[in-house]
Amino acid sequence: MVQTGSVGAKGQYQPHAEQTSCLLASPGYIVPSSGASSQQECRPGRFSVGGAVAVACLKSVRVG
């Protein structure tokens, strides 16, 4: 948990009302807007490292 206050910034969410901190997005998920109550799973073929920078899913690149 990071941000204090009930509204998380982009990359953070809070699923429970009246909490004083927000959760960081998990790997494979994004939180594209502030004040979110849930995180969104990336579509197949896309990824996210999670954390506070998880605001958009990136396209996976196949190497080899």
LUMNU-952332 format. One record per residue: residue number from 1; x, y, z of N, C-alpha, C in turn; chain; residue in one letter. Coordinates in nm, 3 decimals. Layout:
N
+-----+---------+---------+---------+---------+---------+---------+---------+---------+---------+--------+---------+
: num :    n.xx :    n.yy :    n.zz :   ca.xx :   ca.yy :   ca.zz :    c.xx :    c.yy :    c.zz : cadena : residuo :
+-----+---------+---------+---------+---------+---------+---------+---------+---------+---------+--------+---------+
: NUM :       X :       Y :       Z :       X :       Y :       Z :       X :       Y :       Z :      A :       a :
...
+-----+---------+---------+---------+---------+---------+---------+---------+---------+---------+--------+---------+
END
This chain:
64
+-----+---------+---------+---------+---------+---------+---------+---------+---------+---------+--------+---------+
: num :    n.xx :    n.yy :    n.zz :   ca.xx :   ca.yy :   ca.zz :    c.xx :    c.yy :    c.zz : cadena : residuo :
+-----+---------+---------+---------+---------+---------+---------+---------+---------+---------+--------+---------+
:   1 :   0.084 :  -0.118 :   0.000 :   0.000 :   0.000 :   0.000 :   0.088 :   0.124 :   0.000 :      A :       m :
:   2 :   0.039 :   0.227 :  -0.066 :   0.120 :   0.348 :  -0.073 :   0.046 :   0.475 :  -0.036 :      A :       v :
:   3 :  -0.026 :   0.529 :  -0.126 :  -0.084 :   0.662 :  -0.108 :  -0.182 :   0.666 :   0.009 :      A :       q :
:   4 :  -0.171 :   0.771 :   0.090 :  -0.270 :   0.790 :   0.196 :  -0.386 :   0.871 :   0.142 :      A :       t :
:   5 :  -0.501 :   0.856 :   0.201 :  -0.622 :   0.917 :   0.148 :  -0.702 :   0.808 :   0.076 :      A :       g :
:   6 :  -0.828 :   0.831 :   0.053 :  -0.912 :   0.724 :  -0.001 :  -0.911 :   0.715 :  -0.153 :      A :       s :
:   7 :  -0.852 :   0.813 :  -0.223 :  -0.850 :   0.811 :  -0.368 :  -0.708 :   0.782 :  -0.417 :      A :       v :
:   8 :  -0.690 :   0.665 :  -0.478 :  -0.558 :   0.629 :  -0.530 :  -0.529 :   0.702 :  -0.660 :      A :       g :
:   9 :  -0.402 :   0.722 :  -0.687 :  -0.358 :   0.784 :  -0.811 :  -0.361 :   0.678 :  -0.922 :      A :       a :
:  10 :  -0.330 :   0.718 :  -1.045 :  -0.315 :   0.621 :  -1.153 :  -0.213 :   0.516 :  -1.109 :      A :       k :
:  11 :  -0.239 :   0.390 :  -1.143 :  -0.151 :   0.280 :  -1.102 :  -0.183 :   0.225 :  -0.965 :      A :       g :
:  12 :  -0.283 :   0.284 :  -0.897 :  -0.325 :   0.241 :  -0.763 :  -0.476 :   0.229 :  -0.758 :      A :       q :
:  13 :  -0.526 :   0.146 :  -0.670 :  -0.671 :   0.130 :  -0.655 :  -0.705 :   0.097 :  -0.511 :      A :       y :
:  14 :  -0.830 :   0.112 :  -0.475 :  -0.878 :   0.077 :  -0.341 :  -1.016 :   0.015 :  -0.354 :      A :       q :
:  15 :  -1.027 :  -0.118 :  -0.334 :  -1.155 :  -0.185 :  -0.350 :  -1.251 :  -0.167 :  -0.233 :      A :       p :
:  16 :  -1.204 :  -0.117 :  -0.121 :  -1.288 :  -0.104 :  -0.002 :  -1.308 :   0.043 :   0.033 :      A :       h :
:  17 :  -1.433 :   0.084 :   0.048 :  -1.465 :   0.223 :   0.080 :  -1.407 :   0.263 :   0.215 :      A :       a :
:  18 :  -1.376 :   0.389 :   0.226 :  -1.330 :   0.452 :   0.351 :  -1.197 :   0.398 :   0.404 :      A :       e :
:  19 :  -1.114 :   0.345 :   0.316 :  -0.979 :   0.305 :   0.355 :  -0.887 :   0.427 :   0.342 :      A :       q :
:  20 :  -0.776 :   0.425 :   0.411 :  -0.687 :   0.540 :   0.409 :  -0.562 :   0.519 :   0.325 :      A :       t :
:  21 :  -0.555 :   0.410 :   0.251 :  -0.441 :   0.388 :   0.162 :  -0.488 :   0.311 :   0.039 :      A :       s :
:  22 :  -0.407 :   0.313 :  -0.064 :  -0.441 :   0.246 :  -0.190 :  -0.341 :   0.134 :  -0.218 :      A :       c :
:  23 :  -0.382 :   0.038 :  -0.300 :  -0.299 :  -0.075 :  -0.339 :  -0.237 :  -0.049 :  -0.475 :      A :       l :
:  24 :  -0.115 :  -0.097 :  -0.495 :  -0.050 :  -0.085 :  -0.626 :  -0.106 :  -0.191 :  -0.720 :      A :       l :
:  25 :  -0.110 :  -0.161 :  -0.848 :  -0.153 :  -0.258 :  -0.948 :  -0.059 :  -0.379 :  -0.946 :      A :       a :
:  26 :  -0.116 :  -0.497 :  -0.964 :  -0.039 :  -0.621 :  -0.969 :   0.022 :  -0.640 :  -1.107 :      A :       s :
:  27 :   0.130 :  -0.717 :  -1.120 :   0.184 :  -0.747 :  -1.253 :   0.075 :  -0.811 :  -1.341 :      A :       p :
:  28 :   0.064 :  -0.766 :  -1.466 :  -0.038 :  -0.816 :  -1.557 :  -0.167 :  -0.737 :  -1.550 :      A :       g :
:  29 :  -0.172 :  -0.634 :  -1.466 :  -0.290 :  -0.551 :  -1.448 :  -0.253 :  -0.404 :  -1.459 :      A :       y :
:  30 :  -0.352 :  -0.320 :  -1.488 :  -0.331 :  -0.175 :  -1.493 :  -0.442 :  -0.105 :  -1.416 :      A :       i :
:  31 :  -0.413 :   0.020 :  -1.379 :  -0.514 :   0.110 :  -1.322 :  -0.495 :   0.243 :  -1.396 :      A :       v :
:  32 :  -0.570 :   0.262 :  -1.507 :  -0.546 :   0.377 :  -1.594 :  -0.598 :   0.511 :  -1.545 :      A :       p :
:  33 :  -0.680 :   0.512 :  -1.440 :  -0.732 :   0.639 :  -1.392 :  -0.728 :   0.646 :  -1.240 :      A :       s :
:  34 :  -0.722 :   0.766 :  -1.187 :  -0.720 :   0.783 :  -1.042 :  -0.858 :   0.756 :  -0.985 :      A :       s :
:  35 :  -0.863 :   0.720 :  -0.858 :  -0.989 :   0.695 :  -0.790 :  -1.052 :   0.561 :  -0.822 :      A :       g :
:  36 :  -0.977 :   0.468 :  -0.880 :  -1.031 :   0.339 :  -0.921 :  -1.056 :   0.247 :  -0.801 :      A :       a :
:  37 :  -1.160 :   0.164 :  -0.814 :  -1.190 :   0.067 :  -0.710 :  -1.146 :  -0.073 :  -0.749 :      A :       s :
:  38 :  -1.091 :  -0.089 :  -0.870 :  -1.041 :  -0.219 :  -0.914 :  -0.931 :  -0.199 :  -1.017 :      A :       s :
:  39 :  -0.858 :  -0.307 :  -1.042 :  -0.755 :  -0.305 :  -1.145 :  -0.807 :  -0.383 :  -1.266 :      A :       q :
:  40 :  -0.751 :  -0.356 :  -1.384 :  -0.796 :  -0.422 :  -1.507 :  -0.687 :  -0.514 :  -1.558 :      A :       q :
:  41 :  -0.726 :  -0.636 :  -1.595 :  -0.629 :  -0.732 :  -1.648 :  -0.592 :  -0.695 :  -1.791 :      A :       e :
:  42 :  -0.464 :  -0.710 :  -1.825 :  -0.419 :  -0.685 :  -1.962 :  -0.474 :  -0.795 :  -2.054 :      A :       c :
:  43 :  -0.504 :  -0.758 :  -2.177 :  -0.551 :  -0.855 :  -2.277 :  -0.439 :  -0.951 :  -2.312 :      A :       r :
:  44 :  -0.472 :  -1.069 :  -2.365 :  -0.369 :  -1.162 :  -2.412 :  -0.277 :  -1.094 :  -2.513 :      A :       p :
:  45 :  -0.148 :  -1.119 :  -2.503 :  -0.051 :  -1.057 :  -2.592 :   0.000 :  -0.923 :  -2.543 :      A :       g :
:  46 :  -0.048 :  -0.880 :  -2.427 :  -0.004 :  -0.754 :  -2.368 :   0.039 :  -0.779 :  -2.224 :      A :       r :
:  47 :   0.119 :  -0.688 :  -2.169 :   0.169 :  -0.708 :  -2.033 :   0.183 :  -0.576 :  -1.959 :      A :       f :
:  48 :   0.197 :  -0.586 :  -1.830 :   0.224 :  -0.473 :  -1.743 :   0.313 :  -0.524 :  -1.630 :      A :       s :
:  49 :   0.408 :  -0.443 :  -1.589 :   0.495 :  -0.482 :  -1.478 :   0.430 :  -0.457 :  -1.343 :      A :       v :
:  50 :   0.317 :  -0.388 :  -1.343 :   0.249 :  -0.357 :  -1.218 :   0.309 :  -0.236 :  -1.149 :      A :       g :
:  51 :   0.261 :  -0.206 :  -1.031 :   0.311 :  -0.093 :  -0.954 :   0.251 :   0.039 :  -0.999 :      A :       g :
:  52 :   0.306 :   0.146 :  -0.947 :   0.252 :   0.281 :  -0.972 :   0.264 :   0.323 :  -1.117 :      A :       a :
:  53 :   0.350 :   0.258 :  -1.195 :   0.365 :   0.293 :  -1.337 :   0.268 :   0.216 :  -1.425 :      A :       v :
:  54 :   0.185 :   0.131 :  -1.368 :   0.094 :   0.045 :  -1.446 :  -0.032 :   0.121 :  -1.487 :      A :       a :
:  55 :  -0.018 :   0.203 :  -1.590 :  -0.133 :   0.279 :  -1.638 :  -0.174 :   0.236 :  -1.779 :      A :       v :
:  56 :  -0.095 :   0.154 :  -1.846 :  -0.130 :   0.103 :  -1.978 :  -0.061 :  -0.031 :  -1.999 :      A :       a :
:  57 :  -0.129 :  -0.123 :  -2.068 :  -0.070 :  -0.252 :  -2.103 :   0.016 :  -0.232 :  -2.227 :      A :       c :
:  58 :   0.131 :  -0.294 :  -2.230 :   0.224 :  -0.284 :  -2.341 :   0.216 :  -0.410 :  -2.426 :      A :       l :
:  59 :   0.239 :  -0.396 :  -2.554 :   0.235 :  -0.510 :  -2.645 :   0.359 :  -0.596 :  -2.624 :      A :       k :
:  60 :   0.337 :  -0.726 :  -2.610 :   0.448 :  -0.820 :  -2.594 :   0.520 :  -0.834 :  -2.728 :      A :       s :
:  61 :   0.651 :  -0.843 :  -2.722 :   0.732 :  -0.859 :  -2.842 :   0.795 :  -0.998 :  -2.839 :      A :       v :
:  62 :   0.777 :  -1.070 :  -2.947 :   0.835 :  -1.205 :  -2.956 :   0.977 :  -1.192 :  -3.009 :      A :       r :
:  63 :   1.072 :  -1.251 :  -2.936 :   1.212 :  -1.246 :  -2.975 :   1.253 :  -1.385 :  -3.025 :      A :       v :
:  64 :   1.326 :  -1.389 :  -3.135 :   1.378 :  -1.517 :  -3.183 :   1.312 :  -1.560 :  -3.301 :      A :       g :
+-----+---------+---------+---------+---------+---------+---------+---------+---------+---------+--------+---------+
END
